Amino acid sequence: MRGDITATFRPADRLSAVGVSEILAIGARASALKAAGRDIIILGAGEPDFDTPAHIVAAAARAMQAGETRDTPLPGTPALKAAISRKFRRENGVDYAASEIIACTGARQIIFNALMATQNPGDEVIIPTPYWVTYADIVRLLGGVPVLVPCPGRAGLQAQPRAAARGHHPRTRWLMLNSPSNPSGAAYGADQMRPLLDVLLDAPDIWLMVDDIHEHIVYDGFRPVTAVALEPRLKDRTLTINGVSRAYAMTGWRLGYAGGPEPLIKAMTVIQSQSTSAPSSISQAATVAALDGPQDFLVERAEVFRTRRDLVVGRLDTVPGLSCRTPEGAFYAFAACDGLIAAITPEGTRIEDDRAF
Ligand SMILES: Cc1ncc(COP(=O)(O)O)c(C=O)c1O
């Protein structure tokens, strides 16, 4: 008789450190309600609803027809690295040589590779909160400890330098900075970022992981800035992460990239060589077209997101007990529900916390 799989399947211990992503769980619950006939708009996961622009799709088709369907150099084709280098110079005012650039299967893999390459069990990573849940989950999955630094609403949901400094322990490896942020939409202009970078200048053992993936989705003239442009002295311990999923509506193409110090990029490349290898050759060709091609639609799309932001934030603010800060960027609305904690629902249940709400 065959063995009972439930008796023999043994998940690795590391899995107990993370659950299924809460965002996926929310999506699954919403989908189930929708399937049961309820009128539901699913707002769990965030991704642009636009199509990938036609010139990017055409470049991918041309690459396939030209036979660019084989494995590529691991950290990315020379053409892609050159396009990424031009992008960093043109848009961010930062110079990264080809040896300081890596392309991965999505920005998520950049983060995974970087932590896998640098974090030992028990090492700590400072994460300003609210944060994209994946940051802490990857840290935990690799045996590390996320140190969550609260960013108060009155401070614009931005990390406060003194609080960040308090999160610094002997085993701290990284500080993560995401601007504009998932899930709050809060973004750091030069004035807000400067004091944080000063804290890092005084803490030479902490490296900085900057996630700029939402930089093109900003509103009301907000000017995003990346850390290395503002403080070049941090360049040799900063990983500047970006990708095409958000700006170019290319979530399914799975292409993220980063610029960083050569030893780190080399170490990340080793990790990648033992997992996914190079990202898709076709997505790499498409990304060259995205980064080198016309950029004017980015502003038009951001304007569409702005009208939605104004609608959603305005409506949330009219709900008694809810309040929503107007985000500077990204496509999230992060409402505070503290006005409803301890309230009693029409069914007579007390709302104990934000999760219950
Ligand atoms: C802040 C942030 N960074 C990175 C990612 C992942 O990007 P990619 O789709 O390139 O893996 C996400 C996706 O939700 C995100 O919210």
The ligand as a MOL file (V3000), in Angstrom:
LIG
                    3D

  0  0  0     0  0            999 V3000
M  V30 BEGIN CTAB
M  V30 COUNTS 16 16 0 0 0
M  V30 BEGIN ATOM
M  V30 1 C 7.5170 47.9770 -2.8210 0
M  V30 2 C 7.5820 46.8430 -3.7760 0
M  V30 3 N 8.7750 46.4570 -4.2610 0
M  V30 4 C 8.8690 45.4250 -5.1200 0
M  V30 5 C 7.7410 44.7300 -5.5270 0
M  V30 6 C 7.9010 43.5450 -6.4450 0
M  V30 7 O 8.2140 43.8980 -7.7170 0
M  V30 8 P 8.3480 42.7830 -8.8650 0
M  V30 9 O 6.9850 42.5780 -9.4100 0
M  V30 10 O 9.3020 43.4000 -9.8340 0
M  V30 11 O 8.8850 41.5530 -8.2430 0
M  V30 12 C 6.4930 45.0940 -5.0510 0
M  V30 13 C 5.3030 44.3240 -5.4540 0
M  V30 14 O 4.2720 44.3350 -4.8420 0
M  V30 15 C 6.4080 46.1820 -4.1580 0
M  V30 16 O 5.2360 46.5800 -3.6620 0
M  V30 END ATOM
M  V30 BEGIN BOND
M  V30 1 1 1 2
M  V30 2 1 2 3
M  V30 3 2 2 15
M  V30 4 2 3 4
M  V30 5 1 4 5
M  V30 6 1 5 6
M  V30 7 2 5 12
M  V30 8 1 6 7
M  V30 9 1 7 8
M  V30 10 2 8 9
M  V30 11 1 8 10
M  V30 12 1 8 11
M  V30 13 1 12 13
M  V30 14 1 12 15
M  V30 15 2 13 14
M  V30 16 1 15 16
M  V30 END BOND
M  V30 END CTAB
M  END
